[in-house]
Amino acid sequence: MRADFGSSYNKFSQEQVNKLKNIENEVLTEFIGWYVDLMEPSDLFVLTDSEDDKEFVRLKALLDREEKRLKNRNHTYHFDNYYDQARDKENTKILTPNGESLPFLNTMKREDGIKDIESKFRGIMKGRTMYIGFFILGPYNSPMSEYAVQITDSPYVLHSEIILYRTAYEDFVKKPNLNFMKFVHSEGELDERKVSKNLRERRIYFDNEGLTAFSVNTQYAGNTVGLKKPAFRLTIYKALKEGWLSEHMFLMGVNGPNGRVTYFTGAFPSMCGKTSTCMVPGERLVGDDLSFIKVINGKPYAINIENGIFGIIDGINKEDDPIIWSVLHSNAEVIFSNVLVSDGKPYWVGMGEPIPDRGENHSGTWYKGKKDAEGKEIPPSHKNARFTAPLEDFPNLDKNALNSQSGVPLGGIIYGGRDPDTWVPVSEAFDWEHGIIAKGASIESETTAASLGKEGVRTFNAMSIMEFLSVDLGLYLKNYLEFGRKLTDVPKIFGVNYFLRDSNGKFLNHKTDKAVWLKWMELRVHNDVKGVETPIGYIPRYEDLQPLFKKVLNRDYSKEDYEKQFTIRIPELLNKNKRIVEVYSKIKTSPEEVFKVLKKEEEGLLELRKLKGDYVSPFSLY
């Protein structure tokens, strides 16, 4: 039955209303109608797949001054409120049927949360335009993809989604009654700088049962771009119910010998080398952030659900990040957020070029030495400053893999974090169960600027999803373990650590070493090189790494460097093991396998300490 649109739509352009009428989906009609009545927009814009519609959104972002143009006409910049620069844990809540408490989650009774958010939405779009976008998370015509609809009053948010995701209006027209996730956002009242003003009323709520995410009085993309981290939370829940994996993982291909390509996913907390790993020159980029993994004929296949990159720009420089640098200095469509702008050019901390002493940034007019209300000196760009760019403009993109309807077969999964004193730079788990528990479920990482709060604090961050978790962690791990049991072709699991330091605080890895670790992991997937067995898994042999460093980086790799990097630090590892056991002991739903695997690792470390002491040279394990 064709949708019936009531009197609420009479004030809107017939052209826009007709776009909605073309879609035969009663759930969609009810969803949009409810929020039109509640939010009372003065205008309506429905995004189709046409280039004209996309260009309209780009121009509206400029006309509404949510973005401004840089000297390169394909580049724009956007500022968030000075205090709206990262994910907001305190005001981010998972809505549960009766407000049930879940480990690590900030929960709220579903009925109360919806009542609260809708009270803030009431009449909030008066005098504003409601934008409605239709998207697909993943390749077109893929059984692995999911659909989504975004409601927002921010053209900046919709512009970001146009870059990051595939529009799917025609799919909604051609496929009646599609199931879809729902995202509702309003930036609320704006100040003279066109940034969200009422941050005390900021809310980010997730209704798993309704597959709906809400955000209000915020512009920061991590809260507002529905298909990004909000969708991630909803799909974690959906994947748990349906027996697949929605993960905070890059997807890339590593080139092996004789034209072989092996695909890896990798989960790292923000600012821990995730984007730079999948951007390693000479390898194949598929995606930098979010992956769906499903079983097809006993094998794990993965897709990147995105079509662009929303990446941290802090520290991006020509020497260490040549691919990203080239895109940011090309004619690709790019939105820079929360950087310094001077004379029509963007600048950021760590870019390797002189930064002007004056300009405009997230604090307003900026000058060197400027301090905020708390007396803290304001840097030229925020540590969580970002760039948004299409994947198609990256020269190392594996286009076939990105658009494959069946995804790509997984050879390996990589877990990493910001760990100063425990994990070695790269190690391989003994099997799926050991890898999921002792690598992925045991990640600890120092906090970074991607979240509000103190930096440099060692935190538990299983699978690097703790800030996005929307389900009981014990049940989430149980799903992971059961997923592995469905596989006849099991990918190898690795742990990496780019942030290991010596006793003086000096980093033991160079930023580019990850290129060698990737090559070693690719060889291990195919059993082309041997590993050294330790209680924490297999580590590389020096005689395999030494030629790889020469071939990949044209660098000599000394035995002394190898020994420092791959020494087994038993006291630190035992302390970590104890901390992880304590975490899971407090979770009623923790699978028994967690304690068995960690106990076995502990016993192995204690036995090794009896034989060789607290700090064990890798050479002594050959």
Secondary structure in CASP SS format (residue, H / E / C, confidence):
PFRMAT SS
TARGET T0000
AUTHOR 0000-0000-0000
METHOD secondary structure of the structure
MODEL  1
M C 1.00
R C 1.00
A C 1.00
D C 1.00
F C 1.00
G C 1.00
S H 1.00
S H 1.00
Y H 1.00
N C 1.00
K C 1.00
F C 1.00
S C 1.00
Q H 1.00
E H 1.00
Q H 1.00
V H 1.00
N H 1.00
K H 1.00
L H 1.00
K H 1.00
N C 1.00
I C 1.00
E C 1.00
N C 1.00
E H 1.00
V H 1.00
L H 1.00
T H 1.00
E H 1.00
F H 1.00
I H 1.00
G H 1.00
W H 1.00
Y H 1.00
V H 1.00
D H 1.00
L H 1.00
M H 1.00
E C 1.00
P C 1.00
S C 1.00
D E 1.00
L E 1.00
F E 1.00
V E 1.00
L C 1.00
T C 1.00
D C 1.00
S C 1.00
E H 1.00
D H 1.00
D H 1.00
K H 1.00
E H 1.00
F H 1.00
V H 1.00
R H 1.00
L H 1.00
K H 1.00
A H 1.00
L H 1.00
L H 1.00
D C 1.00
R C 1.00
E C 1.00
E C 1.00
K E 1.00
R E 1.00
L C 1.00
K C 1.00
N C 1.00
R C 1.00
N C 1.00
H E 1.00
T E 1.00
Y E 1.00
H E 1.00
F C 1.00
D C 1.00
N C 1.00
Y C 1.00
Y C 1.00
D C 1.00
Q C 1.00
A C 1.00
R E 1.00
D C 1.00
K C 1.00
E C 1.00
N C 1.00
T E 1.00
K E 1.00
I E 1.00
L E 1.00
T E 1.00
P C 1.00
N C 1.00
G C 1.00
E C 1.00
S C 1.00
L C 1.00
P C 1.00
F C 1.00
L C 1.00
N C 1.00
T E 1.00
M E 1.00
K E 1.00
R H 1.00
E H 1.00
D H 1.00
G H 1.00
I H 1.00
K H 1.00
D H 1.00
I H 1.00
E H 1.00
S H 1.00
K H 1.00
F H 1.00
R C 1.00
G C 1.00
I C 1.00
M C 1.00
K C 1.00
G C 1.00
R C 1.00
T E 1.00
M E 1.00
Y E 1.00
I E 1.00
G E 1.00
F E 1.00
F E 1.00
I E 1.00
L E 1.00
G C 1.00
P C 1.00
Y C 1.00
N C 1.00
S C 1.00
P C 1.00
M C 1.00
S C 1.00
E E 1.00
Y E 1.00
A E 1.00
V E 1.00
Q E 1.00
I E 1.00
T E 1.00
D C 1.00
S C 1.00
P H 1.00
Y H 1.00
V H 1.00
L H 1.00
H H 1.00
S H 1.00
E H 1.00
I H 1.00
I H 1.00
L H 1.00
Y C 1.00
R E 1.00
T E 1.00
A C 1.00
Y H 1.00
E H 1.00
D H 1.00
F H 1.00
V H 1.00
K H 1.00
K C 1.00
P C 1.00
N C 1.00
L C 1.00
N C 1.00
F C 1.00
M E 1.00
K E 1.00
F E 1.00
V E 1.00
H E 1.00
S E 1.00
E C 1.00
G C 1.00
E C 1.00
L E 1.00
D C 1.00
E C 1.00
R C 1.00
K C 1.00
V C 1.00
S E 1.00
K C 1.00
N C 1.00
L H 1.00
R H 1.00
E H 1.00
R C 1.00
R E 1.00
I E 1.00
Y E 1.00
F E 1.00
D E 1.00
N C 1.00
E C 1.00
G C 1.00
L C 1.00
T E 1.00
A E 1.00
F E 1.00
S E 1.00
V E 1.00
N C 1.00
T C 1.00
Q C 1.00
Y C 1.00
A H 1.00
G H 1.00
N H 1.00
T H 1.00
V C 1.00
G C 1.00
L C 1.00
K C 1.00
K H 1.00
P H 1.00
A H 1.00
F H 1.00
R H 1.00
L H 1.00
T H 1.00
I H 1.00
Y H 1.00
K H 1.00
A H 1.00
L H 1.00
K H 1.00
E H 1.00
G C 1.00
W C 1.00
L E 1.00
S E 1.00
E E 1.00
H C 1.00
M E 1.00
F E 1.00
L E 1.00
M E 1.00
G E 1.00
V E 1.00
N E 1.00
G C 1.00
P H 1.00
N H 1.00
G H 1.00
R C 1.00
V E 1.00
T E 1.00
Y E 1.00
F E 1.00
T E 1.00
G E 1.00
A E 1.00
F C 1.00
P C 1.00
S C 1.00
M C 1.00
C C 1.00
G C 1.00
K H 1.00
T H 1.00
S H 1.00
T H 1.00
C H 1.00
M C 1.00
V C 1.00
P C 1.00
G C 1.00
E C 1.00
R E 1.00
L E 1.00
V E 1.00
G E 1.00
D C 1.00
D C 1.00
L C 1.00
S E 1.00
F E 1.00
I E 1.00
K E 1.00
V E 1.00
I E 1.00
N C 1.00
G C 1.00
K E 1.00
P E 1.00
Y E 1.00
A E 1.00
I E 1.00
N E 1.00
I C 1.00
E C 1.00
N C 1.00
G E 1.00
I E 1.00
F E 1.00
G E 1.00
I E 1.00
I C 1.00
D C 1.00
G C 1.00
I C 1.00
N C 1.00
K C 1.00
E C 1.00
D C 1.00
D C 1.00
P H 1.00
I H 1.00
I H 1.00
W H 1.00
S H 1.00
V H 1.00
L H 1.00
H C 1.00
S C 1.00
N C 1.00
A C 1.00
E C 1.00
V E 1.00
I E 1.00
F E 1.00
S E 1.00
N C 1.00
V C 1.00
L E 1.00
V E 1.00
S E 1.00
D C 1.00
G C 1.00
K E 1.00
P E 1.00
Y E 1.00
W C 1.00
V C 1.00
G C 1.00
M C 1.00
G C 1.00
E C 1.00
P C 1.00
I C 1.00
P C 1.00
D C 1.00
R E 1.00
G E 1.00
E E 1.00
N E 1.00
H C 1.00
S C 1.00
G E 1.00
T E 1.00
W E 1.00
Y E 1.00
K C 1.00
G C 1.00
K C 1.00
K E 1.00
D C 1.00
A C 1.00
E C 1.00
G C 1.00
K C 1.00
E E 1.00
I C 1.00
P C 1.00
P C 1.00
S C 1.00
H C 1.00
K C 1.00
N C 1.00
A C 1.00
R E 1.00
F E 1.00
T E 1.00
A E 1.00
P E 1.00
L H 1.00
E H 1.00
D H 1.00
F C 1.00
P C 1.00
N C 1.00
L E 1.00
D C 1.00
K H 1.00
N H 1.00
A H 1.00
L H 1.00
N H 1.00
S C 1.00
Q C 1.00
S C 1.00
G C 1.00
V E 1.00
P E 1.00
L E 1.00
G E 1.00
G E 1.00
I E 1.00
I E 1.00
Y E 1.00
G E 1.00
G C 1.00
R C 1.00
D C 1.00
P C 1.00
D C 1.00
T C 1.00
W C 1.00
V C 1.00
P C 1.00
V E 1.00
S E 1.00
E E 1.00
A C 1.00
F C 1.00
D C 1.00
W H 1.00
E H 1.00
H H 1.00
G H 1.00
I H 1.00
I H 1.00
A H 1.00
K H 1.00
G H 1.00
A H 1.00
S H 1.00
I C 1.00
E E 1.00
S E 1.00
E E 1.00
T C 1.00
T C 1.00
A C 1.00
A C 1.00
S E 1.00
L C 1.00
G C 1.00
K C 1.00
E C 1.00
G C 1.00
V C 1.00
R E 1.00
T E 1.00
F E 1.00
N C 1.00
A H 1.00
M H 1.00
S H 1.00
I C 1.00
M C 1.00
E C 1.00
F C 1.00
L C 1.00
S C 1.00
V C 1.00
D C 1.00
L H 1.00
G H 1.00
L H 1.00
Y H 1.00
L H 1.00
K H 1.00
N H 1.00
Y H 1.00
L H 1.00
E H 1.00
F H 1.00
G H 1.00
R H 1.00
K C 1.00
L C 1.00
T C 1.00
D C 1.00
V C 1.00
P C 1.00
K E 1.00
I E 1.00
F E 1.00
G E 1.00
V E 1.00
N C 1.00
Y C 1.00
F C 1.00
L C 1.00
R E 1.00
D C 1.00
S C 1.00
N C 1.00
G C 1.00
K C 1.00
F E 1.00
L C 1.00
N C 1.00
H C 1.00
K H 1.00
T H 1.00
D H 1.00
K H 1.00
A H 1.00
V H 1.00
W H 1.00
L H 1.00
K H 1.00
W H 1.00
M H 1.00
E H 1.00
L H 1.00
R H 1.00
V H 1.00
H C 1.00
N C 1.00
D C 1.00
V C 1.00
K C 1.00
G C 1.00
V E 1.00
E E 1.00
T E 1.00
P C 1.00
I C 1.00
G E 1.00
Y E 1.00
I E 1.00
P C 1.00
R C 1.00
Y H 1.00
E H 1.00
D H 1.00
L H 1.00
Q H 1.00
P H 1.00
L H 1.00
F H 1.00
K H 1.00
K H 1.00
V H 1.00
L H 1.00
N C 1.00
R C 1.00
D C 1.00
Y C 1.00
S C 1.00
K H 1.00
E H 1.00
D H 1.00
Y H 1.00
E H 1.00
K H 1.00
Q H 1.00
F H 1.00
T C 1.00
I E 1.00
R E 1.00
I H 1.00
P H 1.00
E H 1.00
L H 1.00
L H 1.00
N H 1.00
K H 1.00
N H 1.00
K H 1.00
R H 1.00
I H 1.00
V H 1.00
E H 1.00
V H 1.00
Y H 1.00
S H 1.00
K C 1.00
I C 1.00
K C 1.00
T C 1.00
S C 1.00
P C 1.00
E H 1.00
E H 1.00
V H 1.00
F H 1.00
K H 1.00
V H 1.00
L H 1.00
K H 1.00
K H 1.00
E H 1.00
E H 1.00
E H 1.00
G H 1.00
L H 1.00
L H 1.00
E H 1.00
L H 1.00
R H 1.00
K H 1.00
L H 1.00
K H 1.00
G C 1.00
D C 1.00
Y E 1.00
V E 1.00
S C 1.00
P H 1.00
F H 1.00
S H 1.00
L H 1.00
Y C 1.00
END
